[in-house]
Amino acid sequence: MKNYLLTKRILDLVFIIVFSPLIIIVIFISVFLIKCSSPIESSFFTQTRVGKNKKLFKIYKLRTMIQNENQGDQALTTAVEDKRITFVGKFLRKHRLDEVPQFLNVLKGEMSIVGPRPEQEKFVKKLSSEIPNYDLRHDVLPGITGLAQVEVGYTSDDKDEIKNKLKYDLKYINDISFVMDLKILLKSVSIIIFGSGSR
């Protein structure tokens, strides 16, 4: 796995270089749509997440919800039909476009394109004490997309659903390879284009 992780980092950077024009275009169009629907809202938000070896970092996202006046950051756990999600936000979430700014996190070495999704510190502390092997998720860099995301999609805070996603995260870590990353990327592209599998 160690040998592939170095190759994986190089592939991440090559991907960003090759697709940077498309990434920039998607962000600009998304920001334009957000501003059209919510002129006074910030188009981006950052939130502290737990990365590899439990190192904290700021994750970047496009805003998909009405900003809480008493809370600068958007909540992590959001129901699919949450009333705070804007019309544009529903589209961005369905096609996972709200995650596109995280390519900057990948560029900074805080994330990889494929890997377990990073969670908030308070959730990590709680789940680590309640679910065996939960901390193993932090043995690798977190990802913009991952096996759990393409197989399960958005879920609630139900512990059984979290355990199910953890099962996929651990399978990814144990079987990590170029072929697996490629399969996850292809499934992710399908979700981005068609919104399929975005549950």
MIDOSE-1310 file (N, C-alpha, C; in nm, 2 decimals, decimal comma, always signed):
residues 199
mkny	+0,08/-0,12/+0,00/+0,00/+0,00/+0,00/+0,09/+0,13/+0,00; +0,20/+0,12/+0,07/+0,28/+0,24/+0,08/+0,33/+0,29/-0,05; +0,37/+0,19/-0,14/+0,42/+0,22/-0,27/+0,32/+0,29/-0,35; +0,19/+0,24/-0,34/+0,09/+0,30/-0,42/+0,05/+0,44/-0,37
lltk	+0,06/+0,46/-0,24/+0,02/+0,59/-0,19/+0,10/+0,70/-0,25; +0,23/+0,68/-0,27/+0,32/+0,78/-0,34/+0,27/+0,80/-0,48; +0,24/+0,69/-0,55/+0,19/+0,70/-0,69/+0,06/+0,77/-0,69; -0,03/+0,74/-0,59/-0,16/+0,80/-0,58/-0,15/+0,95/-0,57
rild	-0,05/+1,00/-0,49/-0,03/+1,14/-0,47/+0,01/+1,21/-0,61; +0,09/+1,14/-0,68/+0,14/+1,20/-0,81/+0,02/+1,20/-0,91; -0,06/+1,09/-0,91/-0,18/+1,09/-0,99/-0,28/+1,20/-0,96; -0,30/+1,22/-0,83/-0,39/+1,33/-0,79/-0,34/+1,47/-0,85
lvfi	-0,21/+1,49/-0,84/-0,16/+1,62/-0,89/-0,17/+1,63/-1,04; -0,15/+1,52/-1,11/-0,16/+1,51/-1,26/-0,31/+1,54/-1,30; -0,40/+1,48/-1,22/-0,54/+1,49/-1,25/-0,58/+1,64/-1,24; -0,54/+1,71/-1,13/-0,57/+1,85/-1,11/-0,51/+1,93/-1,22
ivfs	-0,39/+1,91/-1,26/-0,33/+1,98/-1,37/-0,40/+1,97/-1,50; -0,44/+1,85/-1,53/-0,51/+1,82/-1,66/-0,65/+1,88/-1,66; -0,72/+1,87/-1,55/-0,86/+1,91/-1,55/-0,88/+2,04/-1,48; -0,77/+2,12/-1,45/-0,79/+2,25/-1,38/-0,88/+2,34/-1,46
plii	-0,87/+2,35/-1,59/-0,96/+2,44/-1,66/-1,11/+2,41/-1,64; -1,14/+2,28/-1,64/-1,28/+2,24/-1,62/-1,32/+2,26/-1,47; -1,23/+2,24/-1,38/-1,26/+2,26/-1,24/-1,29/+2,41/-1,21; -1,21/+2,50/-1,27/-1,23/+2,64/-1,26/-1,36/+2,69/-1,32
ivif	-1,40/+2,63/-1,44/-1,52/+2,67/-1,50/-1,64/+2,63/-1,42; -1,64/+2,50/-1,37/-1,75/+2,45/-1,28/-1,77/+2,54/-1,16; -1,66/+2,58/-1,10/-1,66/+2,67/-0,98/-1,72/+2,80/-1,01; -1,68/+2,86/-1,12/-1,73/+2,99/-1,16/-1,88/+2,99/-1,19
isvf	-1,92/+2,89/-1,26/-2,07/+2,87/-1,30/-2,15/+2,85/-1,17; -2,10/+2,76/-1,08/-2,17/+2,73/-0,95/-2,18/+2,86/-0,87; -2,07/+2,94/-0,86/-2,08/+3,06/-0,78/-2,18/+3,16/-0,84; -2,18/+3,17/-0,97/-2,28/+3,26/-1,04/-2,42/+3,22/-1,00
likc	-2,45/+3,09/-1,01/-2,58/+3,04/-0,97/-2,62/+3,06/-0,83; -2,52/+3,04/-0,74/-2,54/+3,06/-0,60/-2,58/+3,21/-0,57; -2,50/+3,30/-0,64/-2,52/+3,44/-0,62/-2,66/+3,49/-0,68; -2,70/+3,42/-0,78/-2,83/+3,46/-0,84/-2,94/+3,42/-0,75
sspi	-2,93/+3,31/-0,68/-3,03/+3,26/-0,59/-3,03/+3,32/-0,45; -2,90/+3,35/-0,41/-2,88/+3,41/-0,27/-2,78/+3,51/-0,27; -2,81/+3,63/-0,32/-2,71/+3,74/-0,34/-2,63/+3,78/-0,21; -2,69/+3,77/-0,10/-2,62/+3,81/+0,03/-2,55/+3,70/+0,09
essf	-2,56/+3,58/+0,04/-2,49/+3,46/+0,10/-2,35/+3,45/+0,05; -2,26/+3,40/+0,13/-2,13/+3,37/+0,08/-2,14/+3,24/+0,00; -2,06/+3,24/-0,11/-2,07/+3,12/-0,20/-1,99/+3,01/-0,15; -1,89/+3,03/-0,06/-1,81/+2,93/-0,01/-1,82/+2,92/+0,14
ftqt	-1,79/+2,81/+0,20/-1,77/+2,80/+0,34/-1,66/+2,70/+0,38; -1,60/+2,72/+0,49/-1,49/+2,63/+0,53/-1,54/+2,57/+0,67; -1,49/+2,45/+0,69/-1,52/+2,38/+0,81/-1,40/+2,29/+0,85; -1,38/+2,28/+0,98/-1,27/+2,20/+1,03/-1,31/+2,05/+1,02
rvgk	-1,22/+1,98/+0,96/-1,24/+1,83/+0,95/-1,12/+1,76/+1,00; -1,13/+1,63/+1,02/-1,03/+1,54/+1,07/-0,97/+1,47/+0,95; -0,83/+1,48/+0,93/-0,77/+1,42/+0,82/-0,68/+1,30/+0,86; -0,58/+1,27/+0,78/-0,50/+1,15/+0,80/-0,42/+1,17/+0,93
nkkl	-0,41/+1,06/+1,01/-0,35/+1,06/+1,14/-0,42/+1,16/+1,24; -0,55/+1,19/+1,21/-0,63/+1,28/+1,29/-0,58/+1,42/+1,29; -0,51/+1,46/+1,19/-0,47/+1,60/+1,18/-0,59/+1,68/+1,13; -0,61/+1,80/+1,20/-0,72/+1,88/+1,16/-0,68/+1,97/+1,04
fkiy	-0,78/+2,00/+0,96/-0,76/+2,09/+0,85/-0,90/+2,16/+0,81; -0,89/+2,26/+0,73/-1,01/+2,33/+0,69/-1,05/+2,28/+0,55; -1,17/+2,23/+0,54/-1,22/+2,18/+0,42/-1,30/+2,29/+0,34; -1,29/+2,30/+0,21/-1,36/+2,40/+0,13/-1,48/+2,34/+0,06
klrt	-1,60/+2,41/+0,07/-1,72/+2,36/+0,00/-1,79/+2,48/-0,06; -1,87/+2,45/-0,16/-1,97/+2,55/-0,21/-2,09/+2,55/-0,12; -2,14/+2,67/-0,08/-2,26/+2,67/+0,01/-2,39/+2,62/-0,06; -2,46/+2,53/+0,00/-2,58/+2,48/-0,06/-2,70/+2,50/+0,03
miqn	-2,67/+2,57/+0,15/-2,78/+2,59/+0,25/-2,79/+2,74/+0,29; -2,90/+2,78/+0,34/-2,92/+2,91/+0,39/-2,83/+2,92/+0,51; -2,75/+3,03/+0,51/-2,65/+3,05/+0,62/-2,73/+3,08/+0,75; -2,69/+3,01/+0,86/-2,75/+3,04/+0,99/-2,69/+3,16/+1,05
enqg	-2,77/+3,25/+1,09/-2,72/+3,38/+1,14/-2,63/+3,36/+1,26; -2,66/+3,25/+1,33/-2,58/+3,23/+1,46/-2,47/+3,13/+1,44; -2,45/+3,09/+1,32/-2,35/+2,99/+1,30/-2,28/+3,01/+1,16; -2,15/+3,04/+1,17/-2,08/+3,07/+1,05/-2,06/+2,96/+0,95
dqal	-2,06/+2,83/+1,01/-2,04/+2,72/+0,92/-2,17/+2,64/+0,90; -2,17/+2,57/+0,79/-2,29/+2,48/+0,76/-2,27/+2,35/+0,84; -2,39/+2,30/+0,89/-2,38/+2,18/+0,97/-2,34/+2,06/+0,88; -2,27/+1,97/+0,94/-2,22/+1,85/+0,87/-2,33/+1,76/+0,83
ttav	-2,41/+1,71/+0,93/-2,51/+1,61/+0,90/-2,64/+1,68/+0,85; -2,67/+1,66/+0,73/-2,79/+1,73/+0,67/-2,88/+1,63/+0,60; -3,01/+1,63/+0,64/-3,10/+1,54/+0,57/-3,12/+1,58/+0,43; -3,15/+1,48/+0,34/-3,15/+1,50/+0,20/-3,26/+1,61/+0,17
edkr	-3,37/+1,61/+0,24/-3,48/+1,70/+0,22/-3,48/+1,82/+0,32; -3,36/+1,85/+0,37/-3,35/+1,96/+0,47/-3,40/+2,09/+0,40; -3,49/+2,16/+0,48/-3,56/+2,28/+0,42/-3,46/+2,39/+0,41; -3,34/+2,38/+0,47/-3,24/+2,49/+0,46/-3,17/+2,48/+0,33
itfv	-3,18/+2,37/+0,26/-3,10/+2,36/+0,13/-3,17/+2,44/+0,02; -3,10/+2,52/-0,05/-3,16/+2,61/-0,15/-3,19/+2,53/-0,28; -3,26/+2,60/-0,37/-3,29/+2,53/-0,49/-3,17/+2,50/-0,57; -3,07/+2,59/-0,58/-2,95/+2,57/-0,64/-2,87/+2,47/-0,57
gkfl	-2,87/+2,47/-0,43/-2,80/+2,38/-0,35/-2,84/+2,23/-0,37; -2,97/+2,21/-0,40/-3,02/+2,08/-0,43/-2,96/+2,02/-0,55; -2,94/+2,11/-0,65/-2,88/+2,07/-0,78/-2,73/+2,04/-0,75; -2,66/+2,12/-0,68/-2,52/+2,11/-0,66/-2,49/+1,98/-0,58
rkhr	-2,58/+1,95/-0,48/-2,56/+1,83/-0,39/-2,59/+1,71/-0,47; -2,70/+1,71/-0,55/-2,74/+1,59/-0,63/-2,62/+1,55/-0,72; -2,55/+1,65/-0,78/-2,44/+1,62/-0,87/-2,31/+1,63/-0,81; -2,31/+1,64/-0,67/-2,18/+1,65/-0,59/-2,09/+1,76/-0,63
ldev	-2,14/+1,87/-0,69/-2,06/+1,98/-0,74/-2,02/+2,07/-0,62; -2,09/+2,06/-0,51/-2,05/+2,14/-0,39/-1,92/+2,10/-0,33; -1,87/+1,98/-0,38/-1,74/+1,93/-0,33/-1,62/+1,98/-0,41; -1,65/+2,04/-0,53/-1,54/+2,07/-0,62/-1,43/+2,16/-0,56
pqfl	-1,46/+2,26/-0,48/-1,35/+2,34/-0,42/-1,25/+2,25/-0,34; -1,28/+2,13/-0,31/-1,19/+2,05/-0,23/-1,07/+2,00/-0,31; -1,07/+2,03/-0,44/-0,95/+2,00/-0,52/-0,83/+2,09/-0,47; -0,87/+2,20/-0,40/-0,76/+2,29/-0,34/-0,71/+2,22/-0,22
nvlk	-0,79/+2,14/-0,14/-0,74/+2,06/-0,03/-0,65/+1,95/-0,08; -0,68/+1,90/-0,20/-0,60/+1,79/-0,26/-0,46/+1,85/-0,30; -0,47/+1,97/-0,36/-0,34/+2,04/-0,40/-0,25/+2,07/-0,28; -0,31/+2,10/-0,17/-0,24/+2,13/-0,04/-0,19/+2,00/+0,03
gems	-0,23/+1,88/-0,02/-0,19/+1,76/+0,04/-0,27/+1,72/+0,16; -0,38/+1,79/+0,18/-0,47/+1,75/+0,30/-0,57/+1,64/+0,27; -0,60/+1,63/+0,14/-0,69/+1,53/+0,09/-0,64/+1,46/-0,03; -0,71/+1,35/-0,07/-0,68/+1,28/-0,20/-0,81/+1,29/-0,28
ivgp	-0,81/+1,26/-0,40/-0,93/+1,26/-0,48/-1,02/+1,15/-0,43; -0,97/+1,03/-0,41/-1,04/+0,92/-0,36/-1,00/+0,88/-0,22; -1,09/+0,86/-0,13/-1,06/+0,82/+0,01/-1,19/+0,83/+0,09; -1,18/+0,79/+0,22/-1,29/+0,81/+0,31/-1,32/+0,96/+0,33
rpeq	-1,45/+0,99/+0,33/-1,49/+1,13/+0,35/-1,45/+1,18/+0,49; -1,39/+1,30/+0,50/-1,35/+1,35/+0,64/-1,47/+1,40/+0,71; -1,47/+1,38/+0,85/-1,58/+1,42/+0,93/-1,53/+1,53/+1,03; -1,63/+1,59/+1,10/-1,60/+1,69/+1,20/-1,54/+1,63/+1,32
ekfv	-1,46/+1,70/+1,39/-1,39/+1,65/+1,51/-1,48/+1,59/+1,61; -1,59/+1,67/+1,64/-1,68/+1,63/+1,75/-1,75/+1,49/+1,71; -1,78/+1,47/+1,58/-1,84/+1,35/+1,54/-1,73/+1,23/+1,55; -1,61/+1,26/+1,51/-1,50/+1,16/+1,52/-1,48/+1,11/+1,66
kkls	-1,48/+1,21/+1,76/-1,46/+1,17/+1,90/-1,57/+1,08/+1,95; -1,69/+1,12/+1,91/-1,81/+1,04/+1,95/-1,81/+0,90/+1,89; -1,79/+0,90/+1,76/-1,80/+0,77/+1,69/-1,69/+0,68/+1,72; -1,57/+0,73/+1,74/-1,45/+0,65/+1,78/-1,47/+0,58/+1,91
seip	-1,55/+0,64/+2,00/-1,57/+0,58/+2,13/-1,69/+0,48/+2,12; -1,77/+0,48/+2,02/-1,89/+0,40/+2,01/-1,88/+0,29/+1,91; -1,79/+0,31/+1,80/-1,78/+0,21/+1,69/-1,64/+0,15/+1,68; -1,62/+0,02/+1,70/-1,49/-0,04/+1,69/-1,43/-0,01/+1,55
nydl	-1,30/+0,01/+1,55/-1,22/+0,03/+1,43/-1,25/+0,16/+1,35; -1,33/+0,25/+1,41/-1,37/+0,37/+1,34/-1,24/+0,46/+1,31; -1,15/+0,46/+1,40/-1,03/+0,54/+1,38/-0,94/+0,49/+1,26; -0,96/+0,37/+1,21/-0,88/+0,32/+1,10/-0,91/+0,40/+0,98
rhdv	-1,02/+0,47/+0,97/-1,05/+0,56/+0,86/-0,94/+0,66/+0,84; -0,87/+0,70/+0,95/-0,77/+0,80/+0,94/-0,63/+0,75/+0,91; -0,62/+0,63/+0,86/-0,49/+0,57/+0,82/-0,44/+0,62/+0,68; -0,54/+0,68/+0,61/-0,51/+0,73/+0,47/-0,57/+0,87/+0,46
lpgi	-0,53/+0,94/+0,36/-0,58/+1,08/+0,34/-0,73/+1,07/+0,31; -0,81/+1,16/+0,36/-0,96/+1,16/+0,32/-0,97/+1,20/+0,18; -1,09/+1,17/+0,12/-1,11/+1,19/-0,02/-1,23/+1,28/-0,05; -1,23/+1,33/-0,18/-1,34/+1,41/-0,23/-1,46/+1,31/-0,25
tgla	-1,43/+1,20/-0,30/-1,52/+1,09/-0,32/-1,46/+0,96/-0,27; -1,55/+0,86/-0,25/-1,49/+0,74/-0,19/-1,59/+0,62/-0,22; -1,54/+0,50/-0,18/-1,62/+0,38/-0,20/-1,76/+0,39/-0,13; -1,76/+0,44/-0,01/-1,89/+0,46/+0,06/-1,98/+0,55/-0,01
qvev	-1,93/+0,66/-0,06/-2,01/+0,76/-0,13/-2,07/+0,71/-0,26; -2,00/+0,63/-0,33/-2,06/+0,58/-0,46/-2,15/+0,46/-0,44; -2,13/+0,39/-0,32/-2,21/+0,27/-0,30/-2,33/+0,30/-0,21; -2,32/+0,40/-0,12/-2,42/+0,43/-0,02/-2,49/+0,56/-0,05
gyts	-2,40/+0,66/-0,07/-2,45/+0,80/-0,09/-2,48/+0,87/+0,04; -2,56/+0,98/+0,03/-2,59/+1,05/+0,16/-2,67/+0,96/+0,25; -2,64/+0,97/+0,38/-2,71/+0,90/+0,48/-2,74/+0,99/+0,60; -2,82/+0,93/+0,70/-2,85/+1,01/+0,82/-2,75/+0,98/+0,92
ddkd	-2,78/+1,02/+1,05/-2,69/+1,00/+1,16/-2,72/+0,87/+1,23; -2,80/+0,78/+1,17/-2,83/+0,65/+1,22/-2,71/+0,57/+1,23; -2,68/+0,51/+1,35/-2,56/+0,44/+1,38/-2,54/+0,32/+1,28; -2,64/+0,25/+1,25/-2,63/+0,14/+1,16/-2,59/+0,18/+1,02
eikn	-2,64/+0,30/+0,98/-2,60/+0,35/+0,85/-2,45/+0,40/+0,85; -2,41/+0,45/+0,96/-2,27/+0,49/+0,98/-2,18/+0,37/+0,97; -2,22/+0,27/+1,04/-2,14/+0,14/+1,04/-2,13/+0,08/+0,90; -2,24/+0,09/+0,83/-2,24/+0,04/+0,69/-2,14/+0,12/+0,60
klky	-2,14/+0,25/+0,62/-2,04/+0,33/+0,54/-1,90/+0,30/+0,59; -1,88/+0,27/+0,72/-1,75/+0,24/+0,77/-1,70/+0,11/+0,71; -1,79/+0,02/+0,69/-1,76/-0,11/+0,62/-1,69/-0,09/+0,48; -1,75/+0,00/+0,41/-1,70/+0,03/+0,28/-1,57/+0,11/+0,29
dlky	-1,56/+0,20/+0,39/-1,43/+0,27/+0,40/-1,32/+0,18/+0,44; -1,34/+0,08/+0,52/-1,23/-0,01/+0,56/-1,20/-0,11/+0,45; -1,30/-0,14/+0,37/-1,27/-0,23/+0,25/-1,18/-0,15/+0,16; -1,21/-0,02/+0,14/-1,13/+0,06/+0,05/-0,98/+0,06/+0,10
indi	-0,96/+0,09/+0,23/-0,83/+0,10/+0,29/-0,75/-0,03/+0,28; -0,82/-0,14/+0,30/-0,76/-0,27/+0,29/-0,73/-0,31/+0,15; -0,81/-0,27/+0,05/-0,79/-0,31/-0,09/-0,74/-0,20/-0,18; -0,69/-0,09/-0,12/-0,66/+0,03/-0,20/-0,57/-0,01/-0,32
sfvm	-0,60/+0,04/-0,43/-0,52/+0,01/-0,55/-0,56/+0,11/-0,66; -0,48/+0,12/-0,77/-0,52/+0,20/-0,88/-0,65/+0,16/-0,95; -0,67/+0,03/-0,96/-0,79/-0,02/-1,02/-0,91/+0,02/-0,94; -0,90/+0,01/-0,81/-1,02/+0,05/-0,72/-1,04/+0,20/-0,73
dlki	-0,94/+0,28/-0,73/-0,96/+0,42/-0,74/-1,02/+0,46/-0,88; -0,98/+0,39/-0,98/-1,04/+0,42/-1,12/-1,18/+0,38/-1,12; -1,22/+0,27/-1,06/-1,36/+0,23/-1,06/-1,45/+0,33/-0,98; -1,39/+0,38/-0,87/-1,47/+0,48/-0,79/-1,48/+0,61/-0,86
llks	-1,38/+0,65/-0,93/-1,38/+0,77/-1,01/-1,49/+0,76/-1,12; -1,49/+0,65/-1,19/-1,59/+0,63/-1,30/-1,73/+0,63/-1,25; -1,75/+0,57/-1,13/-1,89/+0,58/-1,07/-1,92/+0,72/-1,03; -1,82/+0,79/-0,98/-1,84/+0,93/-0,94/-1,88/+1,02/-1,05
vsii	-1,81/+0,99/-1,17/-1,84/+1,07/-1,29/-1,99/+1,05/-1,33; -2,04/+0,92/-1,32/-2,18/+0,89/-1,35/-2,27/+0,97/-1,26; -2,23/+0,98/-1,13/-2,32/+1,05/-1,03/-2,32/+1,20/-1,07; -2,20/+1,26/-1,10/-2,19/+1,40/-1,13/-2,27/+1,43/-1,26
ifgs	-2,26/+1,35/-1,36/-2,33/+1,38/-1,48/-2,48/+1,35/-1,47; -2,52/+1,24/-1,42/-2,66/+1,20/-1,42/-2,73/+1,22/-1,29; -2,65/+1,24/-1,18/-2,71/+1,25/-1,05/-2,76/+1,11/-1,00; -2,72/+1,01/-1,07/-2,76/+0,87/-1,03/-2,67/+0,82/-0,92
gsr	-2,74/+0,75/-0,82/-2,66/+0,70/-0,71/-2,64/+0,80/-0,60; -2,69/+0,92/-0,62/-2,68/+1,03/-0,52/-2,80/+1,02/-0,43; -2,79/+0,93/-0,33/-2,91/+0,91/-0,25/-2,90/+0,99/-0,12
